Every structure is written in structure tokens, then in C-alpha cells.
Amino acid sequence: MATLGSSAETAVASCADVAVVILNWNGQELLRQFLPSVLANSDGARIVVADNASTDASVAVLQKEFPSVHIIQNSSNLGFCEGYNQALQQVAEPYYVLLNSDVAVTPGWLRPLRSLLEERPTVAACQPKIRAFHDPERFEYAGAGGGYLDRLGYPFCRGRLFDALEIDRGQYDDARPVAWATGACMMVRASAWHAQGGLEKAFFAHMEEIDLCWRLQNAGLEVWYHGGSTVYHVGGGTLHKSNPRKTYLNYRNGLALVYKNTAEAELLGTMISRVILDWVAALRSLLQGAAAEAGAILRAHRDFYNQLTYWKLQRKASLHKLRTAERQGVFNGSLVWAYFAQGKRTFGELQIPDSAALAAHGAAHVHPER
């Protein structure tokens, strides 16, 4: 396989045309813990914190302890999507990195991502390898080794199927096209971001990066993963996965995601299947005594249908939609069936045909100091 990034990385050793933008809301302690690694290892990139009207001392901490960080102050807590949309209107660099406040980066982490976008103009977004901060040999839930979708639009990752997380043994050290790049750490070309209108504000949070990446693919662009860069993510800092609010957002946004972006010929069958499986999930939660989770799923469906006029407008905004076979990073099967009925727990067991992958070259796997 070819080697990616060896020539361009020397030319872009300085990432001065990159803005690393961290969205913050009441996260002063996370800023104290994780900003030092970002400042020390970002090769000249501008570090920006967009504050979503925090009520703690976040802004004072930034001003006193991190004076080199540029601060953007949003007028209210706009959520993840609109918080980034408004902040990035004020950022001039041609490359953005959306970085969660609970991510520790490693030396040279930006260069492979920057080189990839420099070498391949059709790549609009990419992500590094995401490992777990508290279990650093294992992949982390939000992104792992690159984001995939099954044919019904259920997301998963190389290295993570539902809650089954693999140990990183170098099996995903390549660079390749994927379906989506994680919003926990995603480099995106500013021109592509603005052409797509940024993140879908109605999502508020959760699955917004998958929607953006799906729209980018429908527009003829590519989304990649680069295993030559590694970061470490705490995860679950805002909403724990067991929180009914998170369940609600995932199910509501999951329906909207599929409705907005699926090709016309595949839409009806996909939506019917999703509705049936979601109701099965609600019944399963109820039988397991998780009434709050079941209720969150039902509310998600109610609100999706109540907002259907809006979602129809969003669907019409993009006329061209790729079929499943035309998109990168898609498993042409059911993840639910593979996981729950067939007992498959690793990405390799899905036996997805390999797409054009390149040998990753770049940042070494360095454990952050903790």
C-alpha cells in the first residue's frame, strides 16, 4: 500500500492555517486539565475556545491562566450545533478542528490530518484515532477507528460496535474513507463547512457530525480517518449514555438523519425498518424496567413527526442523494441483527469489503501525561 503524508508533512510542519476550536460550557476544570496538551502539541495552530455563556469561572480561567487562547463568547447556551455554527462564523482559518474540551492530544497530532486535506482536495473532513483516556489501550466510544453506518443508518465504528470496545493492537493504523468523522475531534475544510451551512441546528447535540458528513458525501466530497494521529477522549462529559435526554436526542436525531439524507428509492423501506426497530428497543427497555428510556424513545418519535414539515424542507435543500452502494463506509447489512442475533462484537467480524486504504504515516501513538 502507498504511504500517505510523507512529503506534505514536511511542508506543513507548522499548522498556522488551522484553528482548533473548543466549545465550552461550564467546563473550567476540563479546560485546566486538557488545554495544556493542546497548547503544547498543536504546531502553531490558533487555539480558540468558544464559550456557550458559562455560569462558572471558565472565561476568567482562560483569561488568567491561558492568555494565548482566543476567546469567543456566545450570548447564550446555544448547544453543540449552533454554538459551533455561530463561533465558526468568526474564525478565518481555512481549516477548522472541532475538539471536545475533554480530549488530550499527542505530539504531532495535527500534521497527518492537515497533510491529508492538503494532498487530497476532495477530502472535506477527517478524524484521528480516538482512544479512551481512562483505558488508553482501548478505543473510545465516540469515533474509535473511524465512523461507519449500516444500511439502515445505525452508526458504529471500527473498534466499537454498540458498547463493545476493542483493544487497539494496530489493526486500524491505516488511512481510509469512512462514513463519518467524530465531532469529538474532526478537522474540516472551512469552505466545505460553510457550503453545507455547518451543523444542523435542530439536532442541538448528538449525531450532528454524522449528518454533516453524510451531506458532504452527497455533495461529492469525501470523509476520512487517519490512524497516524491519536488523541485520548474522556467521553460522556455532558450527558452520560444512560441519561434519558441522551436517549431522546439519539433516537429523534437518528430518524431525522435518515429522513434527511437517504436516497429517494431507499427512503420508505429504511424509515419503516427504523421505526419498527426503535419500537422494539422501547419495548425491550420497558421489559427491563427502564421506563424512562422507553419513554424517551417514544417522545423522540412524537417530536420527529411533529417537526416533519421542517425535516421535509431540510430534505429538499439537497436534491442529490447517494444510494447506499455509492457511499463510503457503509455496511450493507443490519448492525442490530449482526450484534444481537449473530453475536458479532468486532468490526472485523462484519467482513465489510475493504475500500481504498493507505498506510498511515505520521504521529506516533504517545500516551498523554496524566
HUVEN-V898206 format. One record per residue. N is the residue number from 1. SS is DSSP state (2 for helix, 1 for strand, 0 for the rest). PHI is phi in whole degrees, -180 to 180 (NA if undefined). BURIAL is # if it has 16 or more other ideal C-beta (glycine too) atoms within 10 Angstrom, else .. Layout:
n:ss:phi:burial
N:SS:PHI:BURIAL
N:SS:PHI:BURIAL
This chain:
n:ss:phi:burial
1:0:NA:.
2:0:-71:.
3:1:-97:.
4:0:-103:#
5:0:97:#
6:2:-68:.
7:2:-79:.
8:2:-72:#
9:2:-63:#
10:2:-65:.
11:2:-70:.
12:0:-118:#
13:0:-57:.
14:0:-94:.
15:0:-104:#
16:0:-67:.
17:0:-94:#
18:1:-112:#
19:1:-113:#
20:1:-92:#
21:1:-114:#
22:1:-108:#
23:1:-87:#
24:1:-127:#
25:0:-144:#
26:0:53:#
27:0:-118:#
28:2:-58:#
29:2:-73:.
30:2:-65:#
31:2:-62:#
32:2:-61:.
33:2:-78:#
34:2:-109:#
35:2:-60:#
36:2:-56:.
37:2:-69:#
38:2:-68:#
39:2:-65:.
40:2:-79:.
41:2:-123:#
42:0:-106:#
43:0:50:#
44:0:88:.
45:0:-66:#
46:1:-81:#
47:1:-102:#
48:1:-124:#
49:1:-112:#
50:1:-98:#
51:1:-96:#
52:0:-89:#
53:0:56:.
54:0:-60:#
55:0:-103:.
56:0:-93:.
57:0:-94:.
58:2:-54:#
59:2:-66:#
60:2:-63:.
61:2:-62:#
62:2:-62:#
63:2:-65:.
64:2:-86:.
65:2:-99:.
66:0:-134:#
67:0:-64:.
68:0:-79:.
69:0:-80:#
70:1:-82:.
71:1:-111:.
72:1:-113:#
73:1:-109:.
74:0:-74:#
75:0:-74:.
76:0:-154:.
77:0:-76:.
78:0:-90:#
79:2:81:#
80:2:-65:#
81:2:-67:#
82:2:-72:#
83:2:-60:#
84:2:-71:#
85:2:-56:#
86:2:-73:#
87:2:-65:#
88:2:-75:#
89:0:-67:.
90:0:-105:.
91:0:-114:#
92:0:-96:.
93:0:-62:#
94:0:-76:.
95:1:-128:#
96:1:-108:#
97:1:-121:#
98:1:-85:#
99:1:-129:#
100:0:-65:#
101:0:-73:#
102:0:-109:#
103:1:-118:#
104:1:-99:#
105:1:-99:#
106:0:-121:#
107:0:-55:.
108:0:76:#
109:2:-63:#
110:2:-79:#
111:2:-61:#
112:2:-62:#
113:2:-68:#
114:2:-63:#
115:2:-64:#
116:2:-59:#
117:2:-68:#
118:2:-68:#
119:2:-79:.
120:0:-125:#
121:0:-63:.
122:0:-81:.
123:1:-84:#
124:1:-97:#
125:1:-152:#
126:1:-155:#
127:1:-135:#
128:1:-86:#
129:1:-70:#
130:1:-113:#
131:1:-112:#
132:1:-80:#
133:0:-63:#
134:0:-90:.
135:0:-145:.
136:0:-66:#
137:0:-86:.
138:1:-110:#
139:1:-68:#
140:0:-101:#
141:0:-54:#
142:0:-87:#
143:0:121:#
144:0:43:#
145:0:-102:#
146:0:113:#
147:1:-90:#
148:1:-123:#
149:1:-131:#
150:1:-88:#
151:0:-68:#
152:0:-99:#
153:0:87:#
154:0:-79:#
155:1:-85:#
156:1:-156:#
157:1:-136:#
158:0:-66:#
159:0:99:#
160:1:-154:#
161:1:-113:#
162:0:49:.
163:0:-99:.
164:1:-87:.
165:1:-107:#
166:0:-84:#
167:1:-79:.
168:0:-79:#
169:0:-112:.
170:0:86:.
171:0:-71:#
172:0:-126:#
173:0:-93:#
174:1:-92:#
175:1:-127:#
176:1:-160:#
177:1:-69:#
178:0:-136:#
179:0:-80:#
180:1:-153:#
181:0:-111:#
182:0:-70:#
183:0:-72:#
184:0:-67:#
185:1:-161:#
186:1:-134:#
187:1:-91:#
188:1:-137:#
189:1:-70:#
190:2:-58:#
191:2:-63:.
192:2:-71:#
193:2:-56:#
194:2:-72:.
195:2:-63:.
196:0:-91:#
197:0:77:.
198:0:71:#
199:0:-84:#
200:0:-70:#
201:2:-65:#
202:2:-71:#
203:2:-71:#
204:0:66:#
205:0:-163:#
206:0:83:#
207:0:71:#
208:2:-65:#
209:2:-72:#
210:2:-67:#
211:2:-60:#
212:2:-60:#
213:2:-67:#
214:2:-64:#
215:2:-63:#
216:2:-62:#
217:2:-65:#
218:2:-60:#
219:0:-85:.
220:0:92:.
221:0:-103:#
222:1:-117:#
223:1:-123:#
224:1:-128:#
225:1:-115:#
226:1:-128:#
227:1:-77:#
228:1:-85:#
229:1:-126:#
230:1:-132:#
231:1:-131:#
232:1:-124:#
233:1:-117:#
234:0:-72:#
235:0:81:#
236:0:68:.
237:0:-72:.
238:0:-95:#
239:0:-132:#
240:0:-67:.
241:0:-62:.
242:0:-87:.
243:0:-71:.
244:2:-57:#
245:2:-63:.
246:2:-65:#
247:2:-58:#
248:2:-58:#
249:2:-64:#
250:2:-63:#
251:2:-75:#
252:2:-63:#
253:2:-69:#
254:2:-63:#
255:2:-64:#
256:2:-63:#
257:2:-55:#
258:2:-68:#
259:2:-63:#
260:2:-66:#
261:2:-117:#
262:0:-75:#
263:0:-60:#
264:2:-55:.
265:2:-66:.
266:2:-107:#
267:2:-67:.
268:2:-61:.
269:2:-62:.
270:2:-67:#
271:2:-66:#
272:2:-61:.
273:2:-63:#
274:2:-64:#
275:2:-62:.
276:2:-61:.
277:2:-66:.
278:2:-66:#
279:2:-68:.
280:2:-62:.
281:2:-64:#
282:2:-64:#
283:2:-65:.
284:2:-62:.
285:2:-63:#
286:2:-63:.
287:2:-67:.
288:0:-88:.
289:0:86:.
290:0:-96:#
291:2:-65:.
292:2:-64:.
293:2:-68:#
294:2:-60:#
295:2:-63:#
296:2:-64:#
297:2:-65:#
298:2:-66:.
299:2:-65:.
300:2:-60:#
301:2:-67:#
302:2:-57:.
303:2:-72:.
304:2:-61:#
305:2:-68:.
306:2:-65:.
307:0:-102:.
308:2:-62:.
309:2:-60:.
310:2:-64:.
311:2:-67:#
312:2:-64:.
313:2:-63:.
314:2:-66:#
315:2:-65:#
316:2:-70:.
317:0:-65:.
318:0:-124:.
319:0:-76:.
320:0:-92:.
321:0:-133:#
322:0:-73:#
323:0:-76:.
324:2:-54:#
325:2:-68:.
326:2:-95:.
327:0:-98:#
328:0:-82:#
329:0:73:#
330:1:-116:#
331:1:-91:#
332:0:-82:.
333:0:-163:#
334:0:-104:#
335:2:-64:#
336:2:-59:#
337:2:-66:.
338:2:-62:#
339:2:-81:#
340:2:-86:.
341:2:-94:.
342:0:-99:.
343:0:72:.
344:0:-80:#
345:0:-123:.
346:0:-126:.
347:2:-58:#
348:2:-59:.
349:2:-68:.
350:2:-74:#
351:0:55:.
352:0:-78:#
353:0:-56:.
354:0:-70:.
355:0:-97:.
356:0:-65:.
357:1:-110:#
358:1:-121:#
359:1:-66:.
360:0:-75:#
361:0:-139:#
362:0:159:#
363:0:-62:#
364:0:-75:.
365:0:-83:#
366:0:-111:.
367:0:-72:.
368:0:-70:#
369:0:-74:.
370:0:-131:.
